[in-house]
Amino acid sequence: MDTPRFTPEFKEEAVRQITKRGYSVAEVSDCPGVSAHSLCKWQRAIQPDNSEQHARDLLEPKARS
C-alpha cells in the first residue's frame, strides 16, 4: 500500500485548521489518509516552539483593556 504524499500547501492548511480555525487534531485527521501523528509532526515543523513565550504569558499579569 502506498503512503499518501501531501503538498506543503496541504500540510500548511491542515495545521491552519487546527491553530487558526479551532478544529481538533482528531477532526482534521478524519480526512482520508491523514493521521494524527502526521498532523502533530507537521505542526511542529511549521510553527516555531513558543514554549518560553507561552510561559512568560502565563506568568505576566494581563493588561486590562
N, C-alpha and C positions, 0 to 999 in steps of 0.2 A: 504494500500500500504506500502510495506517495505521500510525503509530508507536504502539506499546503505551503506555498510561498506567498508572502504578503508584501505589498509595496510599502515603502517608507510612509507614503501618504495614508495608506490604510491604517498602519500602526499608529501614526500621529492622531488620526481621527478616533480610533478606538480609545486611546489614552485620554483624548479630549472629552469623550463621552463620560468617562469616569471623573476626571478632575474638574471640568467646567460645567457639565450638564447634570451632574449628580447621580448618574447611574452607578449601580454597584458593579464590582468585578463579575459577580455571578450573572447579572443581567446582560452584560456585554459579552461574556463568554458563551452565552446561548447561541451566538452566531455560529453557523456551521464551520467547524474546523478551528475555532479559536479556543484555546484552553486558558483557564485562569492563570496557570503558571506562565504562559506566554505573555499575557496582559501585564502581569506584575513585572516581568523582565523588561518589557517594552517601556513601562512606566519609569523604571529605574534608569533606563538608558536615555530617555527623553528629558526627564525632569532632573534638575540638579538636586543634590542632597541638601535639604533645608533644615536638617535636624537642629543645628545650632541656632538658626534664626527662629525656629519654632519654640525652642526652649526659652530664648530671650522674650519672645512674645508672651509666653505663659507667665514669666516671672515679672515683667514690667507692668506697672499699673496701667489700665486702659485710660486713655484720654477721653474726657467727656465731650460729647459733640454739642 
